[in-house]
């Protein structure tokens, strides 16, 4: 009986060790392999109200006249090569106090039924997507970083092809604003200050660790 008890204890210990190793590998490792949702990631130029541009800002096809910005926001219509895309709850909450005259932080925006949307590019050259005419690219890993001064952030690493495409795209968009889109929803919008290659960062305001956790878990599980 003593031998049986010892064997049972030994087996139980092995099971506990195996579970601990599995949890350590899958939950505590710094980089996690993504689920299918991660590979819906896109980067699109955001339309801006030209009247809100500061001196020296880059004006291009993404900058619209003030009257046009108001018309787009009021009617919900989008000009050719552009479309409305909803923002995430975290982005909407962050910009709630910045909305003014059809713009949020300078981006052309509209709110309908409580949902804020940005006007974003829907044409080649102004959007990096998974279109059939582009080489296949994927997200390689997702990691949550809570050590930064800007608040919790998701570090999304791309594969080699994605890094090359992102580098070329952002090089052409320096000085312009782009949106990071996942699952058809905007999770970040900011001006491109320098070329970005294979690492994309989505930062959340302080106090929104829960939102960062939710997006990380969605990217890992594959469901939004």
C-alpha positions as CSV (number, residue, x, y, z in Angstrom):
1,X,0.0,0.0,0.0
2,X,2.9,2.3,0.8
3,X,4.3,1.7,-2.7
4,X,1.0,2.5,-4.3
5,X,0.7,5.7,-2.2
6,X,4.3,6.8,-3.2
7,X,3.5,6.1,-6.8
8,X,0.3,8.1,-6.7
9,X,2.1,11.0,-5.0
10,X,4.9,10.8,-7.7
11,X,2.3,10.8,-10.5
12,X,0.5,13.8,-8.9
13,X,3.7,15.7,-8.6
14,X,4.5,15.0,-12.3
15,X,1.1,16.3,-13.3
16,X,1.5,19.5,-11.3
17,X,5.0,20.1,-12.9
18,X,3.6,19.5,-16.4
19,X,0.7,21.9,-15.8
20,X,3.1,24.5,-14.4
21,X,5.4,24.2,-17.4
22,X,2.5,24.5,-19.8
23,X,1.2,27.6,-18.0
24,X,4.6,29.1,-17.9
25,X,5.1,28.6,-21.6
26,X,1.7,29.7,-22.8
27,X,0.9,32.5,-20.3
28,X,4.2,33.9,-19.0
29,X,6.4,33.9,-22.1
30,X,7.0,37.4,-23.4
31,X,5.8,36.8,-26.9
32,X,2.6,34.9,-27.8
33,X,1.7,33.4,-31.2
34,X,-1.4,35.2,-32.5
35,X,-4.8,33.9,-33.5
36,X,-6.6,34.6,-36.8
37,X,-7.9,38.0,-35.7
38,X,-4.3,39.4,-35.6
39,X,-4.0,38.9,-39.3
40,X,-6.9,41.3,-40.0
41,X,-4.5,44.0,-39.0
42,X,-4.3,46.9,-41.5
43,X,-2.8,50.4,-41.6
44,X,-4.7,53.2,-43.3
45,X,-4.1,56.9,-43.8
46,X,-6.6,59.0,-41.8
47,X,-8.3,62.0,-43.4
48,X,-7.6,65.3,-41.7
49,X,-9.3,68.7,-41.7
50,X,-7.0,71.0,-43.6
51,X,-8.0,73.9,-41.5
52,X,-6.6,72.2,-38.4
53,X,-3.2,71.6,-39.9
54,X,-0.4,73.5,-38.2
55,X,2.2,75.5,-40.1
56,X,4.7,73.1,-41.7
57,X,2.4,70.1,-41.6
58,X,2.3,67.9,-44.7
59,X,-0.8,68.6,-46.9
60,X,-1.7,65.9,-49.4
61,X,-4.7,63.9,-50.6
62,X,-5.5,63.2,-46.9
63,X,-6.2,66.9,-46.1
64,X,-9.7,68.2,-47.0
65,X,-11.1,71.6,-47.0
66,X,-13.0,72.6,-43.8
67,X,-16.3,72.8,-45.7
68,X,-15.8,69.3,-47.1
69,X,-14.9,67.9,-43.7
70,X,-18.1,69.3,-42.3
71,X,-20.2,68.0,-45.2
72,X,-18.7,64.5,-44.9
73,X,-19.4,64.5,-41.1
74,X,-22.9,65.8,-41.4
75,X,-24.1,63.5,-44.3
76,X,-22.0,60.4,-43.6
77,X,-20.9,60.4,-47.2
78,X,-17.4,59.5,-48.1
79,X,-15.4,60.8,-51.1
80,X,-14.1,58.4,-53.7
81,X,-11.2,56.3,-52.3
82,X,-12.2,56.9,-48.7
83,X,-14.6,55.2,-46.2
84,X,-15.9,55.5,-42.7
85,X,-14.5,53.1,-40.1
86,X,-15.5,52.8,-36.5
87,X,-13.1,53.4,-33.7
88,X,-12.6,51.3,-30.6
89,X,-14.1,52.2,-27.2
90,X,-10.7,53.2,-25.9
91,X,-10.1,55.6,-28.8
92,X,-13.5,57.0,-28.5
93,X,-13.2,57.6,-24.8
94,X,-9.8,59.2,-25.2
95,X,-11.0,61.6,-27.9
96,X,-14.5,62.3,-26.5
97,X,-13.5,65.8,-25.3
98,X,-11.7,66.6,-28.6
99,X,-14.6,66.4,-31.0
100,X,-15.4,69.7,-32.6
101,X,-17.0,70.7,-35.9
102,X,-16.7,67.3,-37.6
103,X,-13.1,66.7,-36.4
104,X,-11.6,64.8,-33.5
105,X,-8.0,65.8,-32.8
106,X,-7.9,67.1,-36.4
107,X,-9.1,63.8,-37.9
108,X,-12.3,64.0,-39.9
109,X,-14.8,62.1,-37.7
110,X,-18.5,61.6,-37.2
111,X,-20.6,60.1,-34.5
112,X,-23.8,58.2,-35.2
113,X,-25.9,56.3,-32.7
114,X,-23.1,56.8,-30.1
115,X,-20.4,55.3,-32.4
116,X,-17.5,57.5,-33.5
117,X,-15.9,56.8,-36.9
118,X,-12.9,58.2,-38.7
119,X,-12.7,58.8,-42.5
120,X,-9.8,56.6,-43.7
121,X,-8.2,55.7,-47.0
122,X,-9.6,52.9,-49.1
123,X,-7.2,53.1,-52.1
124,X,-3.8,51.6,-53.0
125,X,-0.9,53.6,-51.8
126,X,-2.8,55.0,-48.9
127,X,-3.6,51.7,-47.1
128,X,-1.6,48.6,-46.2
129,X,-4.0,45.7,-46.3
130,X,-4.1,42.1,-47.1
131,X,-5.3,42.7,-50.7
132,X,-4.7,40.0,-53.2
133,X,-2.3,42.1,-55.2
134,X,0.1,42.4,-52.2
135,X,2.5,39.7,-51.0
136,X,1.1,37.7,-48.1
137,X,2.2,39.0,-44.7
138,X,1.3,38.1,-41.1
139,X,1.5,39.0,-37.5
140,X,4.3,37.0,-35.8
141,X,3.7,37.6,-32.2
142,X,1.8,39.8,-29.7
143,X,3.1,41.0,-26.3
144,X,1.7,43.3,-23.6
145,X,4.1,45.8,-22.2
146,X,3.2,47.6,-19.0
147,X,6.6,49.2,-18.3
148,X,6.3,52.2,-20.5
149,X,5.6,55.8,-19.4
150,X,2.8,56.2,-21.9
151,X,0.6,53.5,-20.3
152,X,0.1,49.9,-21.2
153,X,1.0,49.0,-24.8
154,X,0.6,46.1,-27.2
155,X,3.7,45.2,-29.1
156,X,2.7,43.5,-32.4
157,X,5.6,42.0,-34.3
158,X,5.3,41.3,-38.0
159,X,6.9,38.6,-40.1
160,X,9.7,39.6,-42.6
161,X,7.4,40.3,-45.5
162,X,5.1,42.4,-43.2
163,X,8.1,44.3,-41.9
164,X,9.3,45.2,-45.4
165,X,5.8,46.3,-46.5
166,X,5.3,48.4,-43.4
167,X,8.7,50.0,-43.8
168,X,8.0,51.1,-47.3
169,X,4.4,52.2,-46.5
170,X,5.4,54.3,-43.4
171,X,8.4,55.8,-45.2
172,X,6.0,57.2,-47.8
173,X,3.6,58.5,-45.0
174,X,6.0,60.4,-42.8
175,X,4.2,63.6,-41.7
176,X,0.8,62.1,-42.2
177,X,-1.5,60.3,-39.8
178,X,-2.4,56.6,-40.0
179,X,-4.8,54.4,-38.2
180,X,-4.1,50.9,-37.0
181,X,-7.1,48.7,-37.8
182,X,-7.9,45.3,-36.3
183,X,-11.1,43.4,-37.2
184,X,-12.5,46.5,-39.0
185,X,-12.1,48.7,-36.0
186,X,-9.5,51.5,-35.3
187,X,-7.4,50.9,-32.2
188,X,-4.9,53.7,-32.7
189,X,-4.4,56.8,-34.8
190,X,-1.2,58.9,-34.8
191,X,1.1,60.9,-37.0
192,X,4.0,59.0,-38.6
193,X,7.2,60.6,-37.4
194,X,9.7,58.0,-38.8
195,X,9.8,54.8,-40.7
196,X,8.3,51.8,-38.9
197,X,9.3,48.3,-39.8
198,X,8.3,45.0,-38.1
199,X,7.1,46.3,-34.7
200,X,3.8,48.1,-34.3
201,X,2.8,49.6,-30.9
202,X,-0.7,50.3,-29.7
203,X,-0.7,52.4,-26.6
204,X,-3.5,52.8,-24.1
205,X,-4.0,55.7,-21.7
206,X,-3.2,55.1,-18.0
207,X,-6.1,53.4,-16.3
208,X,-7.0,51.4,-19.4
209,X,-5.0,48.2,-18.6
210,X,-8.3,46.3,-18.9
211,X,-8.8,47.4,-22.5
212,X,-5.2,46.5,-23.4
213,X,-5.8,43.0,-21.8
214,X,-9.0,42.6,-23.7
215,X,-7.4,43.4,-27.1
216,X,-4.4,41.1,-26.3
217,X,-6.7,38.2,-25.4
218,X,-8.8,38.8,-28.5
219,X,-5.7,38.8,-30.7
220,X,-4.4,35.6,-29.1
221,X,-7.8,33.8,-29.2
222,X,-8.9,35.0,-32.6
223,X,-12.3,36.5,-31.5
224,X,-13.0,40.2,-31.1
